[in-house]
Amino acid sequence: MAINKGKFTAKIEGDFVIFLIGMRINNFLKFHKWMPIASQMPKMINELYKNPDFGFLHHEIWIGGFFSKVMVVQYWQSLDQLISYANNKNAQHLPAWASFHKKITDHSVGIWHETYLIKEGNYETIYHNMPTFGLGKAGQLEAIQNKTLSAKLRLGLK
């Protein structure tokens, strides 16, 4: 990936949603329990990128805890679009969700999510010598200038 040399901030038009979703493997040896769940996320991510009308903007994946914890950071245009996708009977999510509840009869794997509604202007970012990343990919990168030099200034605070 190409490095954007210097300091940048990200801008996105209007309100948006940050959705964190993850999985924790509680018993690594129960491969047959957690692997089918883990295999669903790439299918959903591919579907989301192929259907821009769903309102999905971008994602980043984080793996930690000796591969026992996976988190996907997702950027969405709106909460309505996120909820619409989650309940869409013709999309990947609803069958995956139903399958999880049907197959997980023990505590070998856990899933979670958190949803954040971000109001326009109520966020700030900085990327220094980084490839285009996170909100910078969901929105647009702008070079840091005097008026955006500090976090307070990027937030519109004096």
C-alpha positions as CSV (number, residue, x, y, z in Angstrom):
1,M,0.0,0.0,0.0
2,A,1.2,3.5,-0.8
3,I,2.2,5.6,2.1
4,N,0.6,9.1,2.3
5,K,3.7,11.1,3.4
6,G,2.9,13.8,5.9
7,K,-0.1,14.4,8.2
8,F,-3.7,13.9,7.1
9,T,-7.1,14.0,8.6
10,A,-10.3,12.4,7.4
11,K,-13.6,14.1,6.5
12,I,-16.9,12.5,5.7
13,E,-20.1,14.2,4.7
14,G,-22.9,14.2,7.2
15,D,-23.6,11.8,10.1
16,F,-22.4,8.2,9.9
17,V,-22.1,5.0,11.9
18,I,-19.2,3.1,13.3
19,F,-20.1,-0.5,13.9
20,L,-17.8,-2.8,15.8
21,I,-18.5,-6.5,15.6
22,G,-16.4,-9.4,16.9
23,M,-15.9,-12.9,17.8
24,R,-14.1,-14.5,20.7
25,I,-13.0,-18.1,20.6
26,N,-13.5,-19.5,24.1
27,N,-12.3,-23.0,23.3
28,F,-9.8,-23.1,20.5
29,L,-10.0,-26.9,20.3
30,K,-13.7,-26.8,19.2
31,F,-12.7,-25.9,15.7
32,H,-16.0,-27.3,14.4
33,K,-17.9,-24.8,16.5
34,W,-16.1,-21.5,15.8
35,M,-14.8,-22.0,12.2
36,P,-18.3,-22.0,10.6
37,I,-19.0,-18.7,12.4
38,A,-15.6,-17.2,11.4
39,S,-16.2,-18.1,7.8
40,Q,-19.4,-16.0,7.5
41,M,-17.8,-12.6,8.0
42,P,-15.8,-12.6,4.7
43,K,-19.0,-13.5,2.8
44,M,-20.9,-10.6,4.3
45,I,-18.0,-8.1,3.7
46,N,-17.8,-9.2,0.1
47,E,-21.6,-8.8,-0.3
48,L,-21.5,-5.4,1.3
49,Y,-18.8,-4.1,-1.1
50,K,-20.7,-5.5,-4.1
51,N,-23.9,-3.6,-3.1
52,P,-23.2,0.1,-2.4
53,D,-26.9,0.8,-1.9
54,F,-26.7,-1.1,1.4
55,G,-24.8,1.9,2.8
56,F,-21.6,0.2,3.8
57,L,-18.5,2.4,3.4
58,H,-15.4,0.5,4.5
59,H,-14.0,-2.0,7.1
60,E,-10.8,-2.8,9.0
61,I,-10.1,-6.2,10.7
62,W,-8.2,-6.6,13.9
63,I,-7.0,-9.9,15.3
64,G,-5.6,-10.3,18.8
65,G,-5.2,-12.6,21.8
66,F,-3.2,-15.3,19.9
67,F,-5.9,-15.3,17.2
68,S,-8.7,-15.9,19.7
69,K,-10.3,-12.4,19.3
70,V,-11.4,-10.9,16.0
71,M,-12.9,-7.5,15.6
72,V,-14.2,-5.9,12.4
73,V,-14.6,-2.1,12.4
74,Q,-17.2,-1.1,9.9
75,Y,-18.2,2.4,8.6
76,W,-21.8,2.9,7.5
77,Q,-23.7,5.8,5.9
78,S,-26.6,5.5,8.4
79,L,-28.1,3.4,11.2
80,D,-31.2,2.8,9.0
81,Q,-29.0,1.2,6.3
82,L,-27.1,-0.9,8.9
83,I,-30.4,-2.2,10.4
84,S,-31.9,-2.7,7.0
85,Y,-29.0,-5.0,6.0
86,A,-29.1,-6.9,9.3
87,N,-32.8,-7.7,8.7
88,N,-32.6,-8.3,5.0
89,K,-33.9,-11.8,4.3
90,N,-32.1,-11.9,0.9
91,A,-28.7,-11.0,2.4
92,Q,-26.0,-13.0,4.1
93,H,-26.4,-11.7,7.6
94,L,-29.8,-13.0,8.7
95,P,-29.1,-16.7,7.8
96,A,-25.7,-16.5,9.5
97,W,-27.2,-15.0,12.6
98,A,-29.9,-17.8,12.7
99,S,-27.3,-20.5,12.1
100,F,-25.2,-19.1,15.0
101,H,-28.1,-19.4,17.4
102,K,-29.0,-22.8,16.2
103,K,-25.5,-24.3,16.3
104,I,-23.9,-22.8,19.4
105,T,-25.2,-24.9,22.2
106,D,-22.2,-24.4,24.5
107,H,-19.9,-21.5,25.3
108,S,-17.1,-22.4,22.9
109,V,-17.4,-19.1,20.9
110,G,-18.9,-15.7,21.6
111,I,-19.9,-12.9,19.4
112,W,-20.6,-9.2,20.2
113,H,-21.2,-5.9,18.5
114,E,-21.3,-2.2,19.4
115,T,-22.9,0.6,17.4
116,Y,-21.9,4.3,17.5
117,L,-23.8,7.1,15.9
118,I,-21.4,9.8,14.9
119,K,-22.8,13.3,14.3
120,E,-21.2,15.4,11.6
121,G,-18.1,17.2,13.0
122,N,-18.1,15.2,16.3
123,Y,-15.0,13.2,15.5
124,E,-11.4,13.9,14.6
125,T,-8.6,11.9,13.0
126,I,-4.9,12.1,12.3
127,Y,-2.9,9.8,10.0
128,H,0.9,10.5,9.9
129,N,2.9,8.6,7.2
130,M,0.1,6.0,6.9
131,P,-1.5,4.3,3.9
132,T,-5.2,5.4,3.5
133,F,-6.9,3.8,6.5
134,G,-10.1,3.6,8.5
135,L,-12.2,6.7,8.3
136,G,-9.8,8.0,5.7
137,K,-11.0,5.2,3.4
138,A,-14.6,5.5,4.3
139,G,-14.5,9.3,3.6
140,Q,-11.7,11.4,2.2
141,L,-8.3,12.3,3.3
142,E,-7.3,16.0,3.6
143,A,-3.8,17.3,4.4
144,I,-3.4,18.8,7.8
145,Q,-3.3,22.6,7.7
146,N,-2.9,25.3,10.3
147,K,-6.7,25.3,10.9
148,T,-6.6,21.5,11.5
149,L,-3.3,21.2,13.3
150,S,-4.6,20.0,16.7
151,A,-7.3,17.6,17.8
152,K,-9.2,20.5,19.3
153,L,-9.1,22.4,16.0
154,R,-10.2,19.4,14.0
155,L,-13.2,19.1,16.4
156,G,-14.0,22.8,15.9
157,L,-13.1,23.7,19.5
158,K,-11.1,26.8,20.4
